[in-house]
Amino acid sequence: MTSNQASEEPVSESTANETFDIEQQDIADALFPIVGIAASAGGLEAFTQLLKHLLTDTGMAFVLIQHLDPNHKSLLSEILAITTQMPVTEVQDGVTVEPNKIYIIPPNTKMILSNGVLQLTPREKVQGKYMPGDAFFTSLAADRGHKAIAVVLSGSDGDGSLGLKAIKAAGGVTFAQCENTAQFDSMPNRAVATGNVDFVLPPEKIAEELANLSRNPFISGSLPLIAVEKLPEQGDALATIFVLLRSQTGVDFSHYKPNTLERRIQRRMLLYKLERLEDYTEYLQNNPSEVKALYEEILIHVTHFFRDPEAFEVLKERVFPTIIQNKSAELPIRIWVAGCSTGEEVYSIAISLLEFLSDKVTSPPIQIFATDISEIAIEKARTGIYAENQMVEVSPESRRRFFNALEGGGYQISKAVRELCVFARQDLGSDPPFSNLDLVSCRNVLIYLGETLQKRILPIFHYSLNPTGFLLLGTSESTGKYSDLFTLIDKKYKIYSKKLTGIRPTFSFITSNYPIVKVDESKPTDENPSDEFDLEKKTDQLILNRYAPVGVVINDKMEVLQFRGEIDLYLKLLPGKPSLNLFKMVRQGLLMELRATIYQAQRQKILVRREGLRIESDELSKIINLEVIPFNPGTDEEFYFLVLFEQAPPTVKNVNTVNPESLEQPDSERENVRLRLEIATAIQKQAATQEYLQAVIQEQEHINQDLKVANEEILSSNEELQSTNEELETAKEEIQATNEGIGSKFRGRDLFR
């Protein structure tokens, strides 16, 4: 899916499994489930264990995708037939899949499922490897939707991990063999690392869960567990789910298309073996982490480079030439990719444009704005790192020109391409758009939005485009009721040009910063009278005062909110205007280490500890330990930080009084000890300084990106205000003209009197 949506459309190319649309989901309801099982080295033993514990009347079909020797006849069918009473056959091209049967891929073939029929073609390499598991899982997702089930067993490569994403996006269920039972764990481990595996189990437990799934109404029945056909009434279970999602994420899903939302909720219910929506609602209320999990699942990202390659050729042939026709060398090409997901669409457009401009004498600057409602997707897009099996559609020449191969495998987009793109989180239906654009690409987003959102978004796209701008939609999308705003340029790949209209389309923006719902926790009443002596509390306080480390509580602006204990050794007030900024109060020697430690705690929201830090005080050189603990007080979204200082045993600054043993050492040795100590301290300070500077550079990059987006939004708002002023001025002139006309009529009447 791609999520650049609105507070109500957290969809995106992210949400989109382009090969499996809503209509196909409805067809899949009437079909039986099919389980695809990918395995490589050691997979035969695992599959045998699975079959031994698997019921023979699940109503499911099982398709084994095993990496086989291409030069020898496979004996898998004969071997597995001994293990189970279900019929086991090696597939022939065109075989129709039937329930309660096992199908084995033949050697040296690639197998896909289409309309319930298994189709065979010669196998082919993907980035130098054979990936039959990915190919079958992707086709299985398209054919069976939420009744597609994928299992990754023992193997020594990464086959299947990419196809799992398609299965999960279609609403299916995914399994991987647990590490300690897999003879070769590379294949299942890579699958788990994608974050798209629902269950990690040994083969016998996988068989048990498959039997449970076969009895689940979401898998076995054709009737939906829930119906999201209209907006829920306040107080019912679905309304509560919407409130929970909105309060925790700021996104309103009530105008999201019912079918997709229903599938996502049903899938989560299936994972927890819940059959009533009310039970799942209660689970969400008791487990806030599940709210976030549901949110991310609704925004699941399924996309790839150069999706519909012919569409990019049309861009090169018909769109880009028109865009640059009247561009000066200074005027930039401006593109907005709305619903950018994990970045593949953005970089595909950037690469296509760079290739188109490569033979031009002069090239205008390029600005590509990429937005999505999913912060996780945006972070992934910003890094621009992709696995080898995600690069299938990228030609070898493009990989050489626009990507850097990584040592551990995979590719990263080159810095030259990355710097053309500005990524930002955006709620498409409520946040201000970009303006003066030459191209807006919003593919496979609208199909997941309800009519209310579509009515809001399409006029925004029209407003954002230059008079000669273009709109690119997904192949299953159209401008619908707003065809009067756009002219169709390419019917197959849904490319439109902006149509100049006499009447400006109206739209408005409403803030997406929804108030976070807080639970009013009643304060426990103190049963003891206020004047009654509390021995336990007093004892705790004495212990804390004597043994607890000293420290300060600060906010994210580095302002000290509270002092704990005797803090004079570490902080001091400077002459002049009072300031409670921590960095202005810290004593000599601690500033760099303190900055780096707090910054790390800020970024990662984890406890960070540093030991062996040296500060100078009077005639003593003190060694201390530093600890920064982030916490949220629960009253707002701001994080606070508890900074603790622990003092190690002091050492005298004068080397002659370090310890008795040092007195017996020659002067040169004592001097060497002192120099080594100073060098170690200098190295420590240098490392802390470098770490802090690197952190500052990274933070500056994020700030620069945010400033660019904010600047664009300000410019867009200014243009809208200017347009409004012009309209008001026109209305004023019309009123004046009307008044003058009325006045002249009355004057004419007076004349004839």
C-alpha positions in Angstrom: 0.0 0.0 0.0 1.2 3.4 -0.3 0.0 5.4 2.3 0.1 9.1 1.6 -3.3 9.4 2.5 -5.4 11.4 4.5 -6.4 11.2 8.0 -8.7 8.8 6.5 -6.7 7.2 3.8 -3.7 5.7 5.2 -3.4 3.9 2.0 -0.8 4.1 -0.5 0.8 2.2 -3.0 1.7 0.6 0.2 -1.8 -0.6 0.8 -1.9 -1.8 -2.7 -1.2 -5.2 -3.8 -1.5 -4.3 -7.4 -2.2 -7.8 -8.5 -5.0 -8.3 -6.1 -7.8 -5.8 -6.1 -11.1 -5.6 -4.1 -13.2 -7.4 -6.7 -10.8 -10.4 -6.7 -11.1 -10.5 -2.9 -14.8 -11.0 -3.3 -14.3 -13.9 -5.7 -11.8 -15.5 -3.4 -14.4 -15.8 -0.7 -16.0 -18.7 -2.6 -12.6 -20.5 -3.1 -10.9 -23.0 -0.9 -7.5 -22.1 0.8 -4.2 -23.1 -0.8 -1.0 -23.4 1.2 2.2 -22.6 -0.6 5.3 -24.2 1.0 8.8 -23.0 0.0 11.8 -25.0 1.0 15.4 -25.6 -0.1 18.3 -27.5 1.6 16.9 -29.5 4.5 13.4 -28.8 3.4 12.4 -32.4 2.7 12.9 -33.4 6.4 10.9 -30.4 7.5 8.0 -31.0 5.1 7.9 -34.7 6.1 7.5 -33.7 9.7 4.8 -31.2 8.8 2.8 -33.9 6.8 3.1 -36.4 9.6 1.1 -34.1 11.9 -1.2 -32.7 9.3 -4.9 -33.7 9.1 -5.9 -35.1 5.7 -9.4 -33.4 5.6 -8.5 -29.7 6.1 -10.2 -28.7 2.8 -6.9 -27.0 1.8 -4.6 -27.8 -1.1 -0.8 -27.9 -0.5 1.8 -26.9 -3.1 5.5 -27.6 -2.3 8.0 -25.4 -4.0 11.3 -27.2 -3.5 14.7 -26.2 -5.0 15.5 -29.4 -7.0 18.4 -30.6 -9.0 17.5 -29.6 -12.7 19.4 -32.5 -14.1 17.8 -35.4 -12.3 14.3 -36.8 -12.0 12.6 -35.9 -8.7 11.5 -38.7 -6.4 9.8 -36.3 -4.0 6.3 -37.6 -4.9 7.2 -41.2 -4.1 9.0 -40.2 -0.9 6.1 -38.0 0.5 3.4 -40.4 -0.5 4.7 -42.8 2.2 4.2 -40.1 4.8 0.6 -39.1 4.2 -2.7 -40.5 3.0 -3.4 -37.4 0.8 -2.7 -37.9 -2.9 0.8 -36.6 -3.8 1.5 -35.7 -7.5 4.2 -34.0 -9.5 2.6 -31.1 -11.3 2.0 -31.1 -15.0 1.3 -27.8 -16.9 -2.4 -26.9 -16.7 -3.4 -29.0 -13.7 -6.3 -27.7 -11.7 -5.7 -27.6 -8.0 -8.1 -29.5 -5.8 -8.5 -29.6 -2.0 -6.9 -32.2 0.3 -4.2 -32.9 -2.3 -0.4 -32.2 -2.4 1.3 -30.9 -5.5 5.1 -30.9 -6.1 6.9 -28.6 -8.4 8.9 -30.4 -11.2 12.7 -29.9 -11.5 14.0 -26.9 -13.5 10.6 -25.1 -13.7 8.9 -21.9 -12.4 5.4 -22.5 -11.3 2.6 -20.0 -10.8 -1.1 -20.2 -9.9 -3.7 -18.5 -12.1 -7.5 -19.0 -11.7 -6.9 -22.2 -9.7 -4.6 -23.7 -12.4 -0.9 -24.4 -12.0 1.2 -23.2 -14.9 4.7 -24.2 -15.6 7.5 -22.3 -17.5 11.3 -22.7 -17.6 12.8 -21.4 -14.5 14.8 -18.1 -14.7 17.3 -16.3 -12.5 16.5 -13.3 -10.4 19.6 -11.3 -9.7 21.7 -14.4 -10.3 19.5 -16.7 -8.2 16.5 -18.9 -8.8 13.5 -17.7 -6.7 10.6 -20.0 -7.5 9.1 -19.5 -4.0 8.7 -15.7 -4.5 7.1 -16.3 -7.9 4.5 -18.8 -6.6 3.7 -16.8 -3.4 3.0 -13.7 -5.5 0.7 -15.5 -7.8 -1.0 -17.3 -4.9 -1.8 -13.9 -3.3 -3.3 -12.7 -6.5 -5.4 -15.9 -7.0 -6.6 -16.6 -3.4 -6.4 -13.3 -1.5 -7.1 -13.8 2.2 -7.3 -17.6 1.6 -3.6 -17.7 0.5 -1.3 -19.2 3.1 2.5 -19.3 2.8 5.0 -21.4 4.7 8.8 -21.0 4.5 10.8 -24.0 5.7 14.5 -24.9 5.9 16.7 -23.5 3.2 20.0 -21.7 2.5 18.9 -18.6 0.6 16.3 -15.9 0.8 13.6 -17.3 -1.5 10.1 -16.7 -0.4 10.7 -13.6 1.7 9.5 -11.1 -1.0 6.4 -13.2 -1.8 5.4 -13.2 1.9 4.7 -9.5 1.6 2.2 -10.1 -1.2 0.5 -12.8 0.8 0.2 -10.6 3.9 -1.0 -7.6 1.8 -3.8 -9.8 0.3 -4.9 -10.7 3.8 -3.4 -14.2 3.9 -1.5 -15.9 6.7 2.3 -16.5 6.8 4.5 -19.1 8.6 8.2 -19.7 9.0 10.0 -22.6 10.6 11.7 -21.7 13.8 15.5 -21.4 13.8 16.3 -24.3 16.3 14.4 -26.9 14.2 15.6 -25.8 10.7 18.5 -27.8 9.3 19.4 -24.6 7.3 18.0 -21.5 8.9 18.9 -18.8 6.4 15.7 -19.0 4.4 13.2 -18.9 7.3 15.4 -16.3 9.2 15.3 -14.0 6.2 11.6 -14.4 6.0 11.2 -13.5 9.7 13.5 -10.5 9.2 11.0 -8.9 6.8 8.5 -8.5 9.5 5.8 -10.3 7.4 5.7 -13.6 9.2 2.7 -14.2 11.5 3.8 -17.5 13.1 7.4 -18.8 13.8 6.9 -22.5 14.7 8.4 -26.0 14.3 6.9 -28.1 11.5 4.5 -30.1 13.8 3.1 -26.9 15.3 2.7 -25.4 11.8 0.6 -28.4 10.9 -1.5 -27.9 14.1 -2.1 -24.2 13.3 -3.0 -25.0 9.7 -5.7 -27.4 11.0 -7.0 -24.6 13.3 -7.1 -22.2 10.3 -9.1 -24.6 8.2 -11.9 -24.4 10.8 -11.7 -20.6 11.1 -14.8 -18.9 9.4 -12.5 -16.3 7.9 -10.7 -19.0 6.0 -13.3 -21.7 5.6 -16.5 -19.7 5.2 -17.7 -17.2 2.6 -19.6 -15.0 5.0 -17.6 -12.1 6.5 -17.1 -11.9 10.2 -17.9 -8.2 10.2 -19.6 -5.8 7.8 -18.3 -2.4 7.3 -20.9 -1.2 4.8 -21.6 2.1 6.4 -20.2 4.4 9.0 -20.6 2.8 12.5 -22.8 4.3 15.1 -21.2 5.8 18.1 -20.7 3.2 20.8 -20.5 0.0 18.7 -17.3 -2.1 18.4 -16.2 -0.8 15.0 -16.7 2.8 16.1 -14.5 2.1 19.2 -11.8 0.7 16.9 -11.9 3.9 14.8 -11.5 5.9 18.0 -8.6 3.9 19.2 -6.8 4.2 15.9 -7.4 7.9 15.6 -6.4 8.6 19.2 -3.1 6.7 18.9 -2.1 7.5 15.3 -4.1 10.7 14.5 -5.6 9.0 11.4 -9.3 8.7 10.8 -10.2 5.5 9.0 -13.9 6.0 8.9 -13.9 7.1 5.2 -11.6 4.3 4.1 -13.1 1.8 1.7 -15.0 -0.9 3.8 -13.6 -4.0 2.0 -9.9 -3.4 2.7 -10.5 -2.3 6.3 -12.7 -5.4 6.9 -10.0 -7.7 5.6 -7.3 -6.2 7.8 -9.4 -6.4 11.0 -10.4 -10.0 10.2 -6.8 -11.0 9.7 -5.8 -9.7 13.1 -8.8 -11.4 14.7 -7.7 -14.7 13.0 -4.2 -14.4 14.4 -5.5 -14.1 18.0 -8.3 -16.7 17.4 -11.0 -14.2 18.0 -14.4 -14.6 16.2 -16.3 -11.6 17.6 -15.5 -8.1 16.7 -16.4 -7.1 20.3 -13.7 -9.5 21.6 -11.1 -7.9 19.3 -12.1 -4.4 20.4 -11.6 -5.4 24.0 -8.2 -6.9 23.1 -7.2 -3.6 21.4 -8.2 -1.6 24.5 -6.1 -3.9 26.7 -3.1 -4.0 24.4 -2.2 -0.6 23.0 0.6 -2.2 20.9 -2.0 -4.1 18.9 -3.5 -0.7 17.9 -0.2 0.2 16.3 0.1 -3.2 14.7 -3.4 -2.9 13.2 -2.5 0.6 11.9 0.7 -0.7 10.3 -1.1 -3.6 8.7 -3.7 -1.3 7.2 -0.8 0.6 5.7 1.1 -2.5 4.6 3.5 -1.7 1.8 3.5 -3.7 -1.4 5.2 -2.0 -4.3 8.3 -2.4 -6.5 10.5 -0.6 -8.9 9.1 0.4 -12.4 5.7 -1.1 -11.7 4.0 -1.2 -15.1 7.2 -0.5 -17.1 5.3 0.7 -20.1 3.9 3.5 -18.0 7.4 4.9 -17.6 8.0 4.7 -21.3 4.8 6.8 -21.8 6.2 9.3 -19.4 9.4 9.5 -21.4 7.6 9.8 -24.7 4.7 12.1 -23.9 4.9 13.7 -20.5 8.5 14.7 -19.9 8.9 16.3 -23.4 5.9 18.6 -22.7 7.2 19.4 -19.2 10.6 20.6 -20.4 9.3 22.3 -23.5 8.9 25.7 -21.8 11.4 25.2 -19.0 14.3 27.6 -18.5 17.6 26.4 -17.1 16.7 28.0 -13.8 13.0 26.9 -13.5 12.9 23.4 -11.8 10.9 20.4 -12.8 8.6 19.8 -9.8 7.1 16.4 -9.2 4.9 15.2 -6.3 4.7 11.4 -5.6 1.7 11.1 -3.3 1.6 7.8 -1.4 5.3 7.1 -2.0 5.4 4.0 0.2 9.0 2.8 0.7 10.4 4.8 -2.1 10.5 2.5 -5.2 8.0 4.6 -7.1 9.9 7.8 -6.3 13.2 6.6 -7.4 11.8 4.9 -10.5 10.4 8.3 -11.6 13.7 10.0 -10.7 15.7 7.5 -12.7 13.3 7.7 -15.7 13.6 11.5 -15.7 17.4 11.5 -15.4 17.6 9.0 -18.3 15.3 11.2 -20.4 17.4 14.3 -19.7 20.8 12.5 -20.2 21.0 13.5 -23.9 19.7 17.0 -23.5 22.1 19.9 -23.9 20.8 21.7 -20.8 18.8 20.2 -18.0 16.6 22.1 -15.6 16.9 21.4 -11.9 14.7 18.6 -10.5 12.6 18.7 -7.3 10.7 15.6 -6.3 8.5 15.7 -3.2 7.5 12.3 -1.8 4.9 11.9 0.9 3.2 9.1 2.7 1.2 8.8 5.9 3.4 5.9 7.2 6.4 7.1 9.1 8.0 3.6 8.8 7.7 3.7 5.1 9.1 7.2 4.9 12.2 6.2 6.9 12.7 3.2 4.7 12.4 5.4 1.6 14.9 8.0 3.0 17.6 5.3 3.5 17.1 4.0 -0.1 18.4 0.5 0.7 16.8 -2.4 -1.0 17.4 -6.2 -1.0 18.5 -8.0 -4.2 15.1 -9.5 -4.8 13.5 -6.1 -4.7 15.7 -5.0 -7.6 14.2 -7.4 -10.2 12.7 -4.7 -12.4 15.8 -2.5 -12.4 18.0 -3.1 -15.4 21.7 -3.9 -14.9 22.6 -0.6 -16.5 20.4 1.4 -14.2 21.8 -0.5 -11.2 25.3 0.5 -12.3 24.4 4.2 -12.9 22.0 4.9 -10.0 22.7 2.4 -7.2 25.7 1.4 -5.0 26.1 -2.3 -4.2 26.4 -2.9 -0.5 29.0 -5.3 1.0 26.4 -7.3 2.9 24.2 -7.6 -0.1 21.5 -5.4 -1.6 21.7 -1.9 -3.1 21.5 1.7 -2.0 20.3 4.5 -4.2 23.1 6.8 -5.2 23.5 10.1 -3.4 23.0 12.1 -6.7 19.5 10.6 -7.0 18.7 10.7 -3.3 19.4 14.5 -3.1 16.7 15.2 -5.7 14.0 13.8 -3.5 12.4 15.3 -0.3 10.5 12.8 1.8 7.9 13.9 4.4 5.0 12.4 6.3 1.7 13.8 5.0 -1.9 13.3 5.6 -3.2 13.7 2.0 -6.7 14.7 2.9 -5.9 17.3 5.5 -2.4 18.6 5.1 -1.6 21.4 2.6 -0.5 20.2 -0.8 2.5 21.2 -2.9 2.0 23.7 -5.8 3.3 24.7 -9.2 3.8 21.0 -10.0 4.6 19.5 -13.4 3.5 16.0 -12.5 1.6 14.4 -9.6 1.9 10.6 -9.3 -0.7 8.9 -7.0 -0.9 5.3 -8.0 -3.1 2.7 -6.2 -4.2 5.0 -3.5 -7.6 6.2 -4.6 -9.0 2.7 -4.9 -8.7 2.3 -1.2 -10.4 5.6 -0.3 -14.1 6.2 0.1 -16.0 8.6 -2.1 -15.8 11.4 0.5 -12.0 11.3 0.4 -11.8 11.1 -3.4 -14.0 14.2 -3.7 -11.5 16.0 -1.5 -8.3 14.8 -3.0 -8.8 15.1 -6.8 -9.5 18.9 -6.6 -6.3 19.2 -4.6 -4.3 17.6 -7.4 -5.9 19.9 -9.9 -5.0 22.9 -7.8 -1.4 21.7 -7.3 -0.6 21.3 -11.0 0.7 23.9 -13.4 -1.6 24.7 -16.3 0.4 22.2 -18.4 0.8 19.6 -15.6 0.0 15.9 -15.6 -1.6 13.4 -13.2 -0.6 9.7 -13.1 -3.0 7.3 -11.4 -3.0 3.5 -11.0 -4.4 1.3 -13.8 -7.5 0.5 -11.8 -8.2 4.2 -10.9 -9.8 7.1 -12.7 -10.8 10.7 -12.1 -14.4 9.6 -11.8 -16.8 12.5 -11.1 -14.0 15.0 -11.6 -13.4 14.2 -15.3 -14.2 17.8 -16.0 -10.9 18.8 -14.3 -8.6 16.5 -16.3 -8.1 15.3 -19.9 -7.3 11.7 -20.4 -4.0 11.3 -22.2 -3.3 7.5 -22.0 -6.3 5.3 -21.2 -4.3 2.1 -20.4 -1.9 3.7 -17.9 -4.3 6.5 -16.7 -2.2 9.5 -17.5 -4.2 12.8 -17.4 -3.4 16.4 -18.2 -4.8 19.3 -16.3 -7.9 21.0 -17.9 -8.2 24.7 -17.4 -11.7 25.4 -16.0 -13.6 28.6 -15.7 -14.7 27.7 -12.2 -12.1 27.0 -9.5 -12.8 23.7 -7.7 -13.4 24.3 -4.0 -11.6 22.4 -1.3 -10.5 23.0 2.3 -8.1 21.6 4.7 -8.9 20.5 8.2 -6.2 19.9 10.8 -5.0 16.3 11.1 -3.7 16.8 14.6 -6.5 15.0 16.3 -6.6 15.4 20.0 -5.1 12.3 21.7 -7.7 10.6 23.8 -6.4 10.2 27.3 -7.8 7.8 29.9 -8.8 9.6 33.1 -7.1 7.6 35.7 -8.7 8.3 39.1 -6.1 9.1 41.6 -5.9 6.6 44.5 -7.2 8.1 47.7 -4.8 8.3 50.6 -6.3 6.2 53.3 -3.9 7.7 55.9 -4.6 11.1 57.3 -2.1 13.7 56.0 -0.8 14.3 59.5 -0.2 10.6 60.2 3.5 9.5 60.3 4.3 7.1 57.5 7.4 5.1 58.7 7.9 3.2 55.5 7.7 6.3 53.4 10.2 8.1 55.7 12.6 5.2 55.6 12.5 5.0 51.8 13.2 8.8 51.6 16.3 8.4 53.9 17.7 5.6 51.8 17.1 7.5 48.6 18.8 10.6 50.0 21.8 8.6 51.1 22.4 6.1 48.2 20.5 7.4 45.1 22.6 9.0 42.4 22.2 12.8 41.9 20.7 14.0 38.7 18.4 16.4 36.9 15.2 16.1 34.9 15.2 17.9 31.6 12.8 18.3 28.7 13.6 17.9 25.0 14.7 21.6 24.9 17.4 20.8 27.5 15.8 22.9 30.1 16.3 21.7 33.7 12.9 21.0 35.3 14.0 19.4 38.6 17.2 18.9 40.5 17.8 15.6 42.4 20.4 15.6 45.2 23.6 17.7 45.6 24.3 18.6 42.0 27.0 21.2 42.6 29.9 18.8 41.6 28.5 18.5 38.0 26.6 21.7 37.4 27.1 25.4 38.3 25.3 28.7 37.7 27.2 31.2 35.6 27.3 35.0 36.3 24.9 37.1 34.3 21.4 36.4 33.2 20.1 33.2 34.9 19.7 30.2 32.6 18.5 26.7 33.3 19.8 25.3 30.1 21.7 22.1 31.0 24.5 22.6 28.5 25.2 26.1 29.9 25.5 24.8 33.4 27.6 21.7 33.0 31.1 21.7 34.3 34.3 21.6 32.2 35.0 18.2 30.6 31.4 16.9 30.5 29.8 18.9 27.7 30.6 16.8 24.7 30.0 13.5 26.3 26.7 14.8 27.8 25.5 16.1 24.4 26.2 12.8 22.7 24.6 10.7 25.4 21.4 12.8 25.5 21.1 13.0 21.8 21.4 9.2 21.5 18.7 8.8 24.1 16.5 11.3 22.3 16.8 9.6 19.0 16.4 5.9 20.1 14.2 6.4 23.1 16.4 4.0 25.1 18.5 4.2 28.3 22.1 5.3 27.4 25.0 4.9 29.8 28.6 6.1 29.6 31.3 5.2 32.0 34.8 6.5 32.9 34.2 10.2 32.1 36.6 12.7 33.6 35.8 16.2 34.9 38.2 18.7 36.5 37.4 20.2 39.9 39.8 22.2 42.0 42.9 20.0 42.6 41.1 16.7 41.9 40.4 14.9 38.7 37.2 13.0 39.1 35.9 9.9 37.2 32.1 9.7 36.8 29.5 7.5 35.1 26.6 9.1 33.2 23.2 7.7 32.6 20.3 9.2 30.5 16.8 7.7 30.9 14.0 8.9 28.6 10.5 8.7 29.9 7.0 9.9 29.1 5.0 11.4 32.0 1.8 10.4 30.3 0.3 13.9 30.3 1.4 14.8 26.8 3.5 13.5 23.9 6.7 15.2 25.0 9.5 13.0 26.3 11.5 14.0 29.5 15.0 12.7 30.4 16.4 11.8 33.7 20.2 12.5 33.7 22.0 10.7 36.5 25.6 11.3 37.7 27.5 8.6 39.6 30.9 9.4 41.1 33.7 6.9 41.0 36.5 6.9 43.6 38.4 10.2 43.1 42.1 10.3 42.1 44.4 13.1 43.2 45.4 15.4 40.3 49.0 15.5 41.5 50.8 12.4 40.2 53.2 12.4 43.2 50.2 11.5 45.5 48.4 9.0 43.2 49.3 5.9 45.3 52.2 4.4 47.3 53.3 2.2 44.4 53.7 5.1 42.1 56.2 6.7 44.5 58.6 3.8 44.0 58.5 4.1 40.2 61.2 6.2 38.4 60.2 9.6 37.3 60.1 8.6 33.6 57.6 5.8 34.3 55.4 8.1 36.3 55.5 10.6 33.5 54.6 7.8 31.0 51.6 6.8 33.2 50.5 10.5 33.3 50.9 10.9 29.5 49.0 7.7 28.7 46.2 8.8 31.0 46.0 12.1 29.3 46.1 10.5 25.8 43.3 8.1 26.8 41.2 11.0 28.0 41.9 13.0 24.8 40.9 10.0 22.7 37.7 9.5 24.7 36.8 13.2 24.3 37.6 13.1 20.6 35.4 10.0 20.1 32.5 11.7 22.0 33.0 14.9 19.9 32.9 12.9 16.6 29.8 11.0 17.7 28.1 14.2 18.7 29.1 16.0 15.4 27.8 13.0 13.4 24.5 13.2 15.3 24.3 16.9 14.7 24.9 16.4 10.9 22.1 13.7 10.8 19.7 15.9 12.7 20.5 18.9 10.4 19.7 16.7 7.4 16.3 15.9 8.9 15.7 19.6 9.8 16.6 20.7 6.2 14.1 18.2 4.8 11.4 19.4 7.1 12.3 23.1 6.3 12.0 22.3 2.6 8.5 20.8 3.1 7.4 23.6 5.4 8.6 26.2 2.8 6.6 24.5 0.1 3.5 24.5 2.3 4.0 28.2 3.1 4.4 29.0 -0.6 1.3 27.0 -1.4 -0.7 28.7 1.3 0.5 32.1 0.1 -0.6 31.3 -3.4 -4.0 30.2 -2.1 -4.4 33.4 -0.1 -3.4 35.5 -3.2 -6.0 33.6 -5.2 -8.6 34.3 -2.5 -7.7 38.0 -2.4 -8.1 38.2 -6.2 -11.5 36.6 -6.0 -12.5 39.0 -3.2 -11.3 41.9 -5.2 -13.3 40.7 -8.2 -16.4 40.3 -6.1 -15.9 43.8 -4.7 -15.7 45.2 -8.2 -18.8 43.4 -9.2 -20.7 44.8 -6.1 -19.5 48.3 -6.9 -20.6 47.9 -10.5 -24.0 46.7 -9.3 -24.3 49.5 -6.9 -23.4 52.0 -9.6 -26.0 50.5 -11.9 -28.7 50.7 -9.3 -27.7 54.3 -8.5 -27.9 55.3 -12.2 -31.4 53.8 -12.4 -32.6 55.9 -9.5 -30.9 59.0 -10.9 -32.7 58.4 -14.2 -36.1 58.2 -12.5 -35.4 61.5 -10.7 -34.6 63.1 -14.0 -38.0 62.1 -15.6 -39.8 63.4 -12.6 
